[in-house]
Amino acid sequence: VQLQASGGGLAQAGGSLRLSCAASGRALNQYALGWFRQAAGKEREFVAAISRSGGNGFLASYADTVKGRFTISRDRAQNTMHLHMDSLKSEDTAVYYCGAGYQRTYGRPVETHRYDYWGRGTLVTVSS
């Protein structure tokens, strides 16, 4: 599985950006997908995750720092995932990574070690 993150760039505080993660090599219907970020000098941290496909749709989880501002979604048919980021803050500046982790149920892992595949990351810079 190859994951390719895109959509990063420069935004002003209070603005918006939309990140995308495209997967190839395998259908990810049985994988949870997640976004993590790593700021300079800090460890990689959880941002948001969305569950594998289910009869009732998808379940999503968010870090407290982004809840209410970021929205994660996935497109089942196109094997892609998105992160819509609103009300950006300078502290959102980081390299954003997308990951895919096999799940038997509808979990949304927040730990990096529970993800099997990672994309290279896309840089988001928010100016204040």
All heavy atoms as an XYZ file, in Angstrom:
976
protein
N       0.846     -1.191      0.000
C       0.000      0.000      0.000
C       0.879      1.237      0.000
O       1.823      1.338      0.784
C      -0.923      0.021      1.235
C      -1.711      1.319      1.287
C      -1.863     -1.181      1.220
N       0.568      2.152     -0.878
C       1.268      3.447     -0.897
C       0.255      4.540     -0.581
O      -0.846      4.552     -1.124
C       1.899      3.721     -2.264
C       3.088      2.845     -2.594
C       2.669      1.471     -3.070
O       1.770      1.355     -3.878
N       3.316      0.433     -2.560
N       0.658      5.417      0.316
C      -0.184      6.561      0.686
C       0.516      7.840      0.264
O       1.718      7.990      0.491
C      -0.444      6.583      2.191
C      -1.128      5.350      2.787
C      -1.229      5.511      4.304
C      -2.494      5.158      2.193
N      -0.242      8.736     -0.327
C       0.322     10.010     -0.772
C      -0.507     11.144     -0.210
O      -1.677     11.299     -0.576
C       0.333     10.086     -2.301
C       0.903     11.384     -2.851
C       2.365     11.567     -2.514
O       3.191     10.686     -2.743
N       2.702     12.712     -1.939
N       0.088     11.916      0.677
C      -0.588     13.072      1.258
C      -0.314     14.302      0.408
O       0.781     14.470     -0.132
C      -0.114     13.297      2.688
N      -1.306     15.165      0.311
C      -1.161     16.403     -0.457
C      -2.074     17.469      0.122
O      -2.924     17.191      0.976
C      -1.512     16.150     -1.927
O      -2.868     15.743     -2.058
N      -1.898     18.691     -0.354
C      -2.779     19.776      0.042
C      -2.201     20.742      1.057
O      -2.827     21.742      1.396
N      -1.014     20.447      1.543
C      -0.400     21.357      2.502
C       0.030     22.654      1.830
O       0.029     22.783      0.613
N       0.370     23.611      2.658
C       0.803     24.893      2.135
C       0.773     25.942      3.217
O       0.747     25.631      4.409
N       0.751     27.181      2.798
C       0.759     28.312      3.711
C      -0.648     28.876      3.845
O      -1.330     29.089      2.833
C       1.702     29.393      3.198
C       1.793     30.681      4.011
C       2.357     30.396      5.397
C       2.656     31.703      3.275
N      -1.078     29.082      5.070
C      -2.393     29.668      5.330
C      -2.258     30.694      6.442
O      -1.352     30.612      7.274
C      -3.402     28.599      5.719
N      -3.163     31.640      6.451
C      -3.189     32.624      7.525
C      -4.011     32.093      8.691
O      -4.912     31.260      8.507
C      -3.787     33.936      7.028
C      -2.904     34.683      6.037
C      -3.456     36.068      5.718
O      -4.647     36.313      5.849
N      -2.572     36.958      5.296
N      -3.705     32.568      9.859
C      -4.499     32.200     11.020
C      -5.959     32.555     10.767
O      -6.262     33.631     10.252
C      -3.983     32.908     12.263
N      -6.834     31.616     11.099
C      -8.248     31.789     10.844
C      -8.697     31.259      9.501
O      -9.901     31.176      9.231
N      -7.742     30.882      8.662
C      -8.060     30.376      7.340
C      -8.317     28.886      7.323
O      -8.405     28.234      8.371
N      -8.372     28.347      6.108
C      -8.704     26.935      5.922
C      -7.755     26.288      4.926
O      -7.210     26.952      4.045
C     -10.137     26.793      5.402
O     -11.075     27.334      6.295
N      -7.595     24.991      5.112
C      -6.873     24.162      4.162
C      -7.548     22.800      4.113
O      -8.178     22.395      5.089
C      -5.404     23.975      4.568
C      -4.405     25.082      4.258
C      -3.047     24.733      4.857
C      -4.279     25.326      2.767
N      -7.382     22.120      3.004
C      -7.926     20.772      2.859
C      -6.814     19.832      2.433
O      -6.225     20.003      1.370
C      -9.054     20.751      1.829
C      -9.754     19.408      1.673
C     -10.916     19.554      0.712
N     -11.736     18.357      0.596
C     -11.745     17.592     -0.486
N     -10.982     17.867     -1.514
N     -12.531     16.522     -0.527
N      -6.538     18.870      3.284
C      -5.535     17.863      2.982
C      -6.206     16.631      2.394
O      -7.346     16.303      2.731
C      -4.762     17.462      4.238
C      -4.102     18.584      5.029
C      -3.307     17.989      6.203
C      -3.208     19.426      4.157
N      -5.481     15.947      1.522
C      -5.976     14.707      0.941
C      -4.923     13.623      1.097
O      -3.719     13.911      1.169
C      -6.301     14.895     -0.538
O      -7.349     15.823     -0.716
N      -5.394     12.399      1.149
C      -4.505     11.242      1.224
C      -5.044     10.205      0.249
O      -6.156      9.712      0.437
C      -4.452     10.692      2.638
S      -3.403      9.234      2.835
N      -4.267      9.900     -0.764
C      -4.680      8.940     -1.776
C      -3.928      7.633     -1.571
O      -2.709      7.636     -1.390
C      -4.404      9.490     -3.166
N      -4.660      6.537     -1.603
C      -4.063      5.222     -1.403
C      -4.050      4.436     -2.705
O      -4.985      4.532     -3.504
C      -4.835      4.449     -0.348
N      -3.008      3.669     -2.890
C      -2.925      2.793     -4.053
C      -2.317      1.464     -3.634
O      -1.660      1.374     -2.597
C      -2.076      3.435     -5.157
O      -0.764      3.685     -4.690
N      -2.577      0.443     -4.413
C      -2.005     -0.862     -4.136
C      -2.952     -1.838     -3.478
O      -2.755     -3.042     -3.559
N      -3.947     -1.318     -2.790
C      -4.909     -2.192     -2.111
C      -6.127     -1.375     -1.727
O      -5.997     -0.205     -1.356
C      -4.274     -2.802     -0.865
C      -5.240     -3.580      0.020
C      -4.548     -4.132      1.239
N      -3.626     -5.204      0.901
C      -2.907     -5.882      1.792
N      -3.030     -5.594      3.081
N      -2.098     -6.828      1.427
N      -7.278     -1.988     -1.769
C      -8.478     -1.324     -1.264
C      -8.393     -1.266      0.263
O      -7.966     -2.238      0.895
C      -9.722     -2.096     -1.696
N      -8.805     -0.140      0.827
C      -8.641      0.066      2.263
C      -9.942     -0.017      3.030
O     -10.100      0.599      4.089
C      -7.980      1.431      2.499
C      -6.565      1.576      1.939
C      -6.006      2.945      2.287
C      -5.648      0.475      2.457
N     -10.877     -0.795      2.521
C     -12.177     -0.898      3.181
C     -12.078     -1.434      4.601
O     -12.918     -1.119      5.445
C     -13.098     -1.797      2.362
C     -13.498     -1.166      1.046
O     -13.383      0.048      0.877
N     -13.950     -1.974      0.113
N     -11.088     -2.256      4.914
C     -10.948     -2.850      6.237
C      -9.886     -2.150      7.079
O      -9.431     -2.678      8.084
C     -10.619     -4.336      6.106
C     -11.749     -5.142      5.480
C     -11.401     -6.617      5.381
O     -10.303     -6.981      4.978
N     -12.341     -7.465      5.763
N      -9.521     -0.938      6.684
C      -8.500     -0.175      7.380
C      -9.077      1.099      7.966
O      -9.850      1.802      7.307
C      -7.373      0.209      6.419
C      -6.459     -0.934      6.056
C      -6.881     -1.942      5.205
C      -5.164     -0.995      6.559
C      -6.050     -2.995      4.875
C      -4.318     -2.045      6.221
C      -4.769     -3.030      5.383
O      -3.935     -4.067      5.061
N      -8.694      1.390      9.187
C      -8.933      2.733      9.707
C      -7.880      3.654      9.086
O      -6.749      3.238      8.831
C      -8.803      2.745     11.225
N      -8.261      4.896      8.883
C      -7.352      5.889      8.331
C      -7.187      7.022      9.332
O      -8.161      7.396      9.998
C      -7.895      6.432      7.005
C      -8.156      5.401      5.898
C      -8.737      6.080      4.670
C      -6.886      4.645      5.553
N      -5.996      7.534      9.423
C      -5.759      8.574     10.410
C      -4.820      9.656      9.914
O      -4.032      9.451      8.984
N      -4.924     10.804     10.556
C      -4.005     11.918     10.332
C      -3.234     12.158     11.626
O      -3.820     12.231     12.711
C      -4.746     13.187      9.946
C      -5.299     13.185      8.567
C      -6.587     12.926      8.190
C      -4.589     13.463      7.361
N      -6.719     13.015      6.842
C      -5.512     13.360      6.296
C      -3.273     13.804      7.068
C      -5.150     13.563      4.968
C      -2.911     14.024      5.748
C      -3.839     13.899      4.715
N      -1.943     12.306     11.481
C      -1.070     12.686     12.577
C      -0.258     13.883     12.125
O      -0.165     14.169     10.929
C      -0.131     11.526     12.936
C      -0.820     10.382     13.642
C      -1.711      9.560     12.974
C      -0.583     10.129     14.982
C      -2.357      8.511     13.617
C      -1.207      9.086     15.641
C      -2.101      8.279     14.956
N       0.342     14.573     13.064
C       1.186     15.700     12.693
C       2.408     15.755     13.595
O       2.386     15.266     14.729
C       0.410     17.012     12.765
C      -0.029     17.413     14.172
C      -0.939     18.638     14.101
N      -1.342     19.094     15.439
C      -2.241     20.052     15.641
N      -2.825     20.662     14.608
N      -2.548     20.404     16.871
N       3.443     16.355     13.057
C       4.688     16.483     13.814
C       5.239     17.868     13.603
O       5.644     18.237     12.489
C       5.696     15.429     13.375
C       6.931     15.372     14.235
C       7.748     14.117     13.983
O       7.561     13.413     12.999
N       8.665     13.810     14.890
N       5.255     18.636     14.670
C       5.840     19.967     14.641
C       7.339     19.862     14.900
O       7.824     18.855     15.433
C       5.179     20.853     15.685
N       8.065     20.887     14.519
C       9.520     20.882     14.674
C       9.902     20.674     16.138
O       9.393     21.355     17.028
C      10.098     22.201     14.177
N      10.740     19.687     16.378
C      11.219     19.421     17.718
C      10.258     18.671     18.614
O      10.526     18.496     19.803
N       9.139     18.217     18.050
C       8.140     17.510     18.855
C       7.885     16.127     18.273
O       8.240     15.829     17.141
C       6.846     18.311     18.913
C       6.988     19.660     19.619
C       5.645     20.328     19.795
C       5.776     21.636     20.550
N       4.464     22.307     20.746
N       7.215     15.303     19.067
C       6.861     13.975     18.607
C       5.605     14.023     17.736
O       4.813     14.973     17.805
C       6.617     13.058     19.820
C       7.864     12.800     20.655
C       7.615     11.784     21.742
O       6.449     11.396     21.943
O       8.593     11.371     22.394
N       5.450     12.990     16.959
C       4.257     12.883     16.135
C       3.036     12.693     17.034
O       3.051     11.893     17.968
C       4.384     11.693     15.165
C       3.329     11.664     14.094
C       3.621     10.595     13.047
N       4.883     10.837     12.358
C       5.256     10.152     11.269
N       4.466      9.203     10.776
N       6.413     10.409     10.700
N       1.967     13.451     16.737
C       0.779     13.388     17.572
C      -0.457     13.133     16.730
O      -0.537     13.503     15.564
C       0.595     14.693     18.356
C       0.323     15.908     17.507
C       0.030     17.147     18.347
O       0.173     17.115     19.580
O      -0.371     18.172     17.743
N      -1.418     12.517     17.386
C      -2.687     12.192     16.760
C      -3.484     13.451     16.467
O      -3.539     14.376     17.274
C      -3.486     11.271     17.689
C      -4.900     11.031     17.271
C      -5.192     10.199     16.207
C      -5.952     11.642     17.947
C      -6.493      9.966     15.823
C      -7.260     11.424     17.579
C      -7.527     10.580     16.513
N      -4.131     13.461     15.293
C      -5.006     14.576     14.923
C      -6.450     14.083     14.773
O      -7.355     14.601     15.422
C      -4.547     15.230     13.601
C      -5.543     16.296     13.160
C      -3.150     15.812     13.760
N      -6.654     13.101     13.907
C      -8.004     12.599     13.650
C      -7.912     11.222     13.019
O      -6.899     10.885     12.395
C      -8.774     13.545     12.730
N      -8.964     10.445     13.192
C      -9.023      9.122     12.586
C     -10.453      8.805     12.197
O     -11.404      9.304     12.819
C      -8.485      8.054     13.537
N     -10.597      7.963     11.190
C     -11.909      7.558     10.713
C     -11.899      6.042     10.535
O     -10.910      5.464     10.100
C     -12.274      8.302      9.409
C     -13.737      8.075      9.035
C     -11.329      7.938      8.276
C     -14.247      9.065      7.988
N     -13.012      5.421     10.889
C     -13.075      3.966     10.934
C     -13.139      3.338      9.548
O     -13.336      4.014      8.534
C     -14.309      3.536     11.734
O     -15.491      3.885     11.022
N     -12.992      2.043      9.512
C     -13.208      1.265      8.310
C     -14.662      1.387      7.879
O     -15.509      1.866      8.634
C     -12.869     -0.199      8.557
C     -13.646     -0.807      9.709
C     -13.388     -2.280      9.855
N     -14.103     -3.057      8.846
C     -13.995     -4.364      8.711
N     -13.162     -5.051      9.482
N     -14.664     -5.002      7.792
N     -14.930      0.921      6.684
C     -16.279      0.983      6.147
C     -17.228      0.136      6.980
O     -16.881     -0.953      7.428
C     -16.282      0.476      4.700
O     -15.365      1.170      3.910
N     -18.444      0.648      7.176
C     -19.442     -0.068      7.916
C     -20.821      0.173      7.341
O     -21.020      1.113      6.589
N     -21.771     -0.648      7.756
C     -23.113     -0.509      7.229
C     -23.757      0.817      7.584
O     -24.603      1.323      6.857
N     -23.346      1.393      8.712
C     -23.928      2.657      9.163
C     -23.035      3.845      8.860
O     -23.204      4.908      9.457
C     -24.197      2.589     10.670
C     -25.261      1.558     10.995
O     -26.236      1.413     10.261
N     -25.085      0.836     12.081
N     -22.107      3.665      7.932
C     -21.223      4.769      7.597
C     -19.911      4.670      8.353
O     -19.480      3.589      8.732
N     -19.275      5.790      8.587
C     -17.968      5.826      9.227
C     -18.059      6.524     10.574
O     -18.896      7.405     10.774
C     -16.976      6.586      8.340
C     -16.840      6.023      6.951
C     -17.429      6.659      5.875
C     -16.129      4.858      6.727
C     -17.312      6.148      4.593
C     -16.009      4.338      5.451
C     -16.611      4.983      4.380
N     -17.162      6.135     11.481
C     -17.039      6.799     12.770
C     -15.739      7.592     12.778
O     -14.749      7.153     12.203
C     -17.028      5.767     13.899
C     -18.265      4.862     13.996
C     -18.065      3.822     15.099
C     -19.509      5.686     14.281
N     -15.750      8.744     13.432
C     -14.573      9.609     13.448
C     -14.203      9.983     14.870
O     -15.071     10.060     15.756
C     -14.819     10.869     12.628
N     -12.917     10.208     15.086
C     -12.409     10.686     16.371
C     -11.431     11.819     16.121
O     -10.761     11.842     15.084
C     -11.703      9.559     17.129
O     -12.606      8.536     17.493
N     -11.349     12.738     17.080
C     -10.489     13.903     16.940
C      -9.714     14.161     18.220
O     -10.203     13.889     19.320
C     -11.333     15.153     16.628
C     -12.114     15.057     15.342
C     -13.416     14.565     15.334
C     -11.543     15.457     14.136
C     -14.134     14.468     14.150
C     -12.252     15.379     12.950
C     -13.546     14.880     12.958
O     -14.247     14.788     11.785
N      -8.534     14.710     18.050
C      -7.802     15.218     19.202
C      -8.542     16.438     19.742
O      -9.177     17.184     18.976
C      -6.383     15.604     18.796
N      -8.452     16.658     21.034
C      -9.147     17.794     21.641
C      -8.698     19.121     21.034
O      -9.482     20.067     20.955
C      -8.903     17.805     23.153
C      -9.646     16.688     23.861
O     -10.598     16.129     23.278
O      -9.270     16.370     25.002
N      -7.453     19.186     20.618
C      -6.905     20.440     20.096
C      -7.496     20.839     18.747
O      -7.384     22.001     18.346
C      -5.382     20.335     19.956
O      -5.061     19.168     19.194
C      -4.709     20.249     21.318
N      -8.118     19.884     18.046
C      -8.664     20.207     16.727
C     -10.166     19.995     16.648
O     -10.786     20.325     15.628
C      -7.970     19.379     15.615
C      -6.454     19.560     15.680
C      -8.356     17.910     15.691
N     -10.749     19.449     17.695
C     -12.182     19.145     17.687
C     -12.980     20.418     17.442
O     -12.738     21.456     18.061
C     -12.565     18.509     19.020
C     -13.893     17.796     19.017
C     -14.079     17.034     20.318
C     -13.070     15.936     20.506
N     -13.280     15.152     21.751
N     -13.926     20.339     16.527
C     -14.748     21.485     16.177
C     -14.162     22.347     15.079
O     -14.851     23.218     14.544
N     -12.894     22.115     14.748
C     -12.250     22.912     13.691
C     -11.886     22.056     12.477
O     -11.903     22.539     11.349
C     -10.976     23.571     14.226
C     -11.205     24.515     15.380
C      -9.928     25.294     15.729
N      -8.850     24.423     16.185
C      -7.662     24.343     15.577
N      -7.408     25.052     14.501
N      -6.712     23.540     16.063
N     -11.531     20.792     12.717
C     -11.116     19.893     11.650
C     -12.206     18.853     11.411
O     -12.888     18.422     12.351
C      -9.821     19.167     12.017
C      -8.596     20.037     12.068
C      -8.670     21.432     11.982
C      -7.339     19.456     12.200
C      -7.532     22.222     12.035
C      -6.198     20.230     12.245
C      -6.294     21.609     12.176
N     -12.326     18.423     10.153
C     -13.279     17.380      9.794
C     -12.586     16.353      8.914
O     -12.016     16.702      7.878
C     -14.482     17.956      9.044
O     -15.113     18.962      9.852
C     -15.494     16.862      8.747
N     -12.652     15.104      9.339
C     -12.052     14.022      8.561
C     -13.145     13.305      7.787
O     -14.274     13.159      8.273
C     -11.296     13.042      9.487
C     -10.475     12.038      8.672
C     -12.255     12.329     10.447
C      -9.544     11.178      9.533
N     -12.821     12.886      6.586
C     -13.776     12.148      5.770
C     -13.011     11.175      4.887
O     -11.801     11.293      4.713
C     -14.613     13.107      4.917
O     -13.785     13.829      4.018
N     -13.730     10.216      4.350
C     -13.111      9.284      3.417
C     -14.087      8.943      2.318
O     -15.308      8.916      2.524
C     -12.623      8.022      4.135
C     -13.691      7.164      4.755
C     -13.083      6.012      5.559
N     -12.378      5.052      4.717
C     -11.644      4.032      5.177
N     -11.523      3.863      6.488
N     -11.041      3.203      4.356
N     -13.516      8.673      1.154
C     -14.297      8.336     -0.019
C     -14.072      6.865     -0.289
O     -13.004      6.470     -0.732
C     -13.835      9.190     -1.207
C     -14.678      8.951     -2.435
O     -15.060      7.797     -2.686
O     -14.942      9.929     -3.142
N     -15.069      6.080     -0.034
C     -14.939      4.633     -0.141
C     -14.593      4.198     -1.553
O     -13.753      3.344     -1.775
C     -16.241      3.976      0.296
C     -16.211      2.454      0.349
C     -17.558      1.938      0.757
N     -18.042      2.572      1.976
C     -19.262      2.374      2.484
N     -20.101      1.598      1.846
N     -19.628      2.979      3.587
N     -15.233      4.804     -2.519
C     -15.049      4.368     -3.900
C     -13.660      4.735     -4.430
O     -13.054      3.964     -5.177
C     -16.133      4.972     -4.776
N     -13.147      5.894     -4.030
C     -11.898      6.364     -4.594
C     -10.700      6.084     -3.705
O      -9.591      6.483     -4.022
C     -11.986      7.854     -4.916
C     -13.029      8.173     -5.968
C     -12.983      9.616     -6.400
O     -12.140     10.383     -5.958
N     -13.890      9.998     -7.285
N     -10.919      5.413     -2.569
C      -9.793      5.037     -1.712
C      -8.994      6.255     -1.271
O      -7.762      6.237     -1.261
C      -8.868      4.072     -2.469
C      -8.498      2.863     -1.635
O      -9.216      2.492     -0.708
N      -7.377      2.253     -1.956
N      -9.702      7.314     -0.916
C      -9.045      8.533     -0.483
C      -9.605      9.012      0.843
O     -10.690      8.614      1.261
C      -9.208      9.661     -1.517
O     -10.618      9.898     -1.720
C      -8.556      9.301     -2.830
N      -8.853      9.865      1.478
C      -9.248     10.447      2.756
C      -8.931     11.943      2.709
O      -8.001     12.356      2.000
C      -8.464      9.788      3.898
C      -8.614     10.471      5.247
S      -7.760      9.618      6.561
C      -6.047      9.784      6.072
N      -9.713     12.725      3.432
C      -9.502     14.161      3.448
C      -9.518     14.671      4.888
O     -10.144     14.065      5.765
C     -10.593     14.874      2.648
C     -10.721     14.381      1.247
N      -9.811     14.688      0.263
C     -11.640     13.568      0.671
C     -10.172     14.108     -0.865
N     -11.276     13.415     -0.642
N      -8.863     15.786      5.079
C      -8.920     16.489      6.350
C      -9.181     17.949      6.038
O      -8.313     18.636      5.504
C      -7.615     16.337      7.137
C      -7.628     16.969      8.525
C      -8.559     16.191      9.457
C      -6.223     17.023      9.120
N     -10.388     18.397      6.355
C     -10.722     19.798      6.146
C     -10.424     20.544      7.428
O     -10.986     20.228      8.485
C     -12.198     19.950      5.770
C     -12.539     21.320      5.288
N     -12.454     21.688      3.975
C     -12.928     22.416      5.965
C     -12.794     22.961      3.860
N     -13.091     23.417      5.044
N      -9.565     21.552      7.326
C      -9.103     22.278      8.496
C      -9.590     23.720      8.429
O      -9.247     24.452      7.490
C      -7.570     22.241      8.562
C      -7.012     20.833      8.517
S      -5.216     20.776      8.728
C      -4.675     21.588      7.223
N     -10.379     24.099      9.397
C     -10.897     25.465      9.498
C     -10.308     26.145     10.723
O      -9.778     25.506     11.626
C     -12.426     25.440      9.620
C     -13.122     25.067      8.320
O     -12.618     25.477      7.253
O     -14.152     24.383      8.376
N     -10.468     27.466     10.764
C     -10.025     28.248     11.923
C      -8.604     27.890     12.329
O      -8.315     27.640     13.501
C     -10.987     28.029     13.098
O     -12.310     28.365     12.751
N      -7.737     27.859     11.367
C      -6.364     27.437     11.617
C      -5.675     28.374     12.598
O      -5.915     29.590     12.629
C      -5.592     27.381     10.307
C      -5.918     26.171      9.424
C      -5.409     26.387      8.007
C      -5.335     24.902     10.021
N      -4.793     27.771     13.396
C      -4.011     28.502     14.378
C      -2.536     28.274     14.097
O      -2.157     27.292     13.455
C      -4.346     28.010     15.786
C      -5.814     28.083     16.152
C      -6.043     27.488     17.533
C      -7.518     27.534     17.912
N      -7.766     26.943     19.259
N      -1.705     29.147     14.612
C      -0.269     28.995     14.379
C       0.243     27.673     14.942
O       1.170     27.077     14.386
C       0.489     30.167     15.000
O       0.210     30.261     16.392
N      -0.368     27.211     16.010
C       0.058     25.942     16.602
C      -0.335     24.726     15.768
O       0.039     23.604     16.100
C      -0.478     25.783     18.030
C      -1.957     26.040     18.167
C      -2.251     27.458     18.640
O      -1.632     28.412     18.108
O      -3.113     27.604     19.550
N      -1.084     24.932     14.689
C      -1.378     23.829     13.769
C      -0.242     23.610     12.777
O      -0.268     22.644     12.002
C      -2.666     24.105     12.985
C      -3.894     24.145     13.869
O      -3.975     23.319     14.808
O      -4.766     24.994     13.633
N       0.745     24.483     12.791
C       1.892     24.345     11.900
C       2.642     23.054     12.194
O       3.064     22.818     13.333
C       2.843     25.536     12.056
O       2.172     26.729     11.624
C       4.109     25.341     11.247
N       2.786     22.206     11.170
C       3.424     20.905     11.347
C       3.457     20.201     10.004
O       2.828     20.639      9.040
C       2.655     20.051     12.357
N       4.175     19.098      9.970
C       4.080     18.173      8.843
C       2.967     17.194      9.169
O       2.971     16.586     10.253
C       5.398     17.426      8.597
C       5.233     16.418      7.467
C       6.513     18.408      8.279
N       2.030     17.046      8.267
C       0.881     16.178      8.480
C       1.076     14.868      7.716
O       1.395     14.879      6.521
C      -0.400     16.876      8.016
C      -0.871     17.918      8.997
C      -0.156     19.101      9.169
C      -2.005     17.711      9.771
C      -0.569     20.059     10.093
C      -2.430     18.658     10.691
C      -1.701     19.829     10.846
O      -2.111     20.770     11.757
N       0.863     13.761      8.425
C       1.029     12.437      7.857
C      -0.292     11.677      7.875
O      -1.063     11.777      8.847
C       2.045     11.633      8.671
C       3.432     12.202      8.697
C       3.820     13.107      9.677
C       4.371     11.829      7.737
C       5.091     13.642      9.704
C       5.656     12.343      7.759
C       6.011     13.248      8.740
O       7.281     13.766      8.762
N      -0.528     10.910      6.831
C      -1.690     10.036      6.836
C      -1.232      8.593      7.018
O      -0.153      8.211      6.566
C      -2.523     10.184      5.571
S      -1.675      9.865      4.004
N      -2.037      7.826      7.701
C      -1.719      6.436      7.971
C      -2.927      5.545      7.774
O      -4.069      6.011      7.831
N      -2.662      4.260      7.569
C      -3.719      3.255      7.410
C      -3.390      2.075      8.311
O      -2.268      1.560      8.291
C      -3.822      2.805      5.960
N      -4.363      1.642      9.089
C      -4.170      0.527     10.005
C      -5.322     -0.451      9.917
O      -6.489     -0.052     10.009
N      -4.994     -1.728      9.755
C      -6.027     -2.760      9.647
C      -6.825     -2.850     10.942
O      -6.265     -2.851     12.045
C      -5.390     -4.115      9.347
C      -6.386     -5.240      9.318
C      -7.226     -5.400      8.233
C      -6.505     -6.112     10.405
C      -8.164     -6.427      8.221
C      -7.423     -7.139     10.396
C      -8.261     -7.286      9.295
O      -9.192     -8.294      9.293
N      -8.140     -2.897     10.798
C      -9.019     -2.981     11.964
C     -10.081     -4.055     11.724
O     -10.716     -4.074     10.677
C      -9.717     -1.642     12.198
C      -8.798     -0.522     12.640
C      -8.326     -0.730     14.063
O      -9.125     -0.862     14.979
N      -7.012     -0.764     14.235
N     -10.294     -4.914     12.695
C     -11.369     -5.911     12.595
C     -12.716     -5.297     12.938
O     -13.756     -5.793     12.501
C     -11.089     -7.073     13.532
C      -9.886     -7.892     13.128
C      -9.733     -9.120     13.997
N      -8.599     -9.940     13.581
C      -8.261    -11.090     14.135
N      -8.972    -11.582     15.137
N      -7.224    -11.764     13.695
N     -12.689     -4.237     13.706
C     -13.934     -3.560     14.064
C     -13.853     -2.113     13.602
O     -13.149     -1.794     12.651
C     -14.184     -3.634     15.580
O     -13.096     -3.002     16.257
C     -14.298     -5.079     16.041
N     -14.556     -1.224     14.282
C     -14.657      0.167     13.836
C     -13.825      1.103     14.702
O     -14.208      2.251     14.961
C     -16.125      0.585     13.794
C     -16.926     -0.314     12.896
C     -17.784     -1.268     13.424
C     -16.766     -0.259     11.511
C     -18.485     -2.127     12.596
C     -17.470     -1.123     10.682
C     -18.324     -2.050     11.225
O     -19.004     -2.901     10.413
N     -12.661      0.604     15.122
C     -11.784      1.420     15.935
C     -11.143      2.554     15.161
O     -11.044      2.515     13.930
N     -10.727      3.581     15.908
C     -10.022      4.712     15.345
C      -8.761      4.918     16.191
O      -8.758      5.677     17.145
C     -10.879      5.991     15.390
C     -12.026      6.007     14.387
C     -13.254      5.390     14.919
N     -13.811      6.151     16.023
C     -14.691      5.653     16.888
N     -15.072      4.391     16.833
N     -15.183      6.425     17.829
N      -7.692      4.212     15.842
C      -6.490      4.230     16.696
C      -5.879      5.609     16.822
O      -5.832      6.380     15.854
C      -5.535      3.273     15.982
C      -6.395      2.436     15.107
C      -7.532      3.296     14.704
N      -5.405      5.908     18.017
C      -4.728      7.182     18.252
C      -3.221      6.986     18.422
O      -2.485      7.963     18.554
C      -5.308      7.899     19.486
C      -6.795      8.145     19.309
C      -5.047      7.091     20.759
N      -2.766      5.722     18.444
C      -1.341      5.446     18.617
C      -0.702      5.160     17.263
O      -1.253      4.425     16.446
C      -1.142      4.234     19.540
C      -1.828      4.349     20.886
C      -3.218      3.722     20.878
O      -3.766      3.462     19.778
O      -3.747      3.489     21.974
N       0.489      5.686     17.047
C       1.147      5.511     15.755
C       1.463      4.041     15.452
O       1.405      3.630     14.302
C       2.445      6.327     15.695
O       3.294      5.941     16.791
C       2.159      7.817     15.789
N       1.769      3.257     16.481
C       2.187      1.881     16.237
C       1.047      1.000     15.747
O       1.271     -0.121     15.298
C       2.813      1.264     17.496
C       1.842      0.965     18.584
N       1.555      1.847     19.593
C       1.067     -0.133     18.827
C       0.658      1.316     20.406
N       0.349      0.118     19.958
N      -0.160      1.490     15.798
C      -1.297      0.706     15.326
C      -1.602      0.957     13.855
O      -2.593      0.459     13.340
C      -2.506      1.004     16.191
C      -2.285      0.540     17.637
C      -3.496      0.686     18.482
N      -4.613     -0.097     17.998
C      -5.846     -0.001     18.481
N      -6.096      0.846     19.474
N      -6.804     -0.748     18.000
N      -0.749      1.711     13.213
C      -0.904      1.973     11.787
C       0.147      1.191     11.014
O       1.319      1.185     11.383
C      -0.811      3.469     11.492
C      -2.047      4.200     11.946
C      -2.223      4.535     13.291
C      -3.066      4.516     11.052
C      -3.378      5.164     13.723
C      -4.216      5.154     11.474
C      -4.371      5.475     12.805
O      -5.524      6.096     13.230
N      -0.279      0.567      9.934
C       0.594     -0.303      9.160
C       1.322      0.432      8.037
O       2.416      0.039      7.632
C      -0.233     -1.445      8.540
C      -0.999     -2.217      9.596
O      -0.349     -2.726     10.530
O      -2.238     -2.313      9.500
N       0.701      1.457      7.518
C       1.254      2.169      6.371
C       1.189      3.669      6.620
O       0.243      4.168      7.241
C       0.469      1.832      5.092
C       0.393      0.354      4.807
C      -0.762     -0.368      5.083
C       1.477     -0.320      4.264
C      -0.839     -1.727      4.837
C       1.414     -1.685      4.020
C       0.252     -2.378      4.304
O       0.182     -3.721      4.055
N       2.197      4.365      6.094
C       2.277      5.820      6.252
C       2.616      6.483      4.939
O       3.381      5.955      4.128
C       3.363      6.180      7.270
C       3.024      5.797      8.673
C       3.396      4.662      9.330
C       2.236      6.542      9.591
N       2.888      4.656     10.595
C       2.173      5.809     10.788
C       1.568      7.769      9.528
C       1.472      6.254     11.908
C       0.882      8.214     10.638
C       0.828      7.460     11.818
N       2.059      7.682      4.756
C       2.481      8.522      3.652
C       3.669      9.366      4.077
O       4.062      9.389      5.250
N       4.226     10.101      3.151
C       5.438     10.885      3.421
C       5.177     12.169      4.186
O       6.083     12.703      4.798
C       6.135     11.236      2.107
C       6.894     10.075      1.512
C       7.803     10.546      0.402
N       8.640      9.469     -0.103
C       9.551      9.637     -1.038
N       9.749     10.817     -1.571
N      10.266      8.614     -1.441
N       3.989     12.687      4.155
C       3.707     13.909      4.879
C       3.627     15.127      3.982
O       4.258     15.194      2.926
N       2.852     16.091      4.437
C       2.705     17.355      3.728
C       2.770     18.478      4.753
O       2.175     18.383      5.832
C       1.381     17.386      2.923
O       1.292     18.586      2.164
C       0.164     17.252      3.813
N       3.512     19.529      4.433
C       3.773     20.600      5.388
C       2.645     21.621      5.384
O       2.254     22.131      4.328
C       5.093     21.294      5.057
C       5.462     22.509      5.905
C       5.641     22.112      7.370
C       6.733     23.161      5.363
N       2.163     21.928      6.562
C       1.168     22.984      6.766
C       1.818     24.069      7.610
O       2.315     23.790      8.707
C      -0.088     22.442      7.469
C      -1.024     23.587      7.855
C      -0.811     21.440      6.572
N       1.800     25.284      7.093
C       2.359     26.423      7.816
C       1.265     27.463      7.988
O       0.676     27.909      6.999
C       3.546     27.029      7.060
O       4.535     26.023      6.842
C       4.159     28.162      7.862
N       1.002     27.837      9.222
C      -0.027     28.822      9.520
C       0.648     30.065     10.058
O       1.338     30.011     11.092
C      -1.051     28.285     10.535
C      -2.150     29.328     10.779
C      -1.654     26.977     10.034
N       0.456     31.170      9.390
C       1.068     32.427      9.813
C       0.082     33.227     10.653
O      -1.103     33.300     10.343
C       1.485     33.242      8.595
O       0.354     33.573      7.803
N       0.604     33.826     11.693
C      -0.272     34.599     12.599
C      -0.280     36.059     12.237
O       0.485     36.519     11.401
C       0.186     34.412     14.037
O       1.526     34.805     14.174
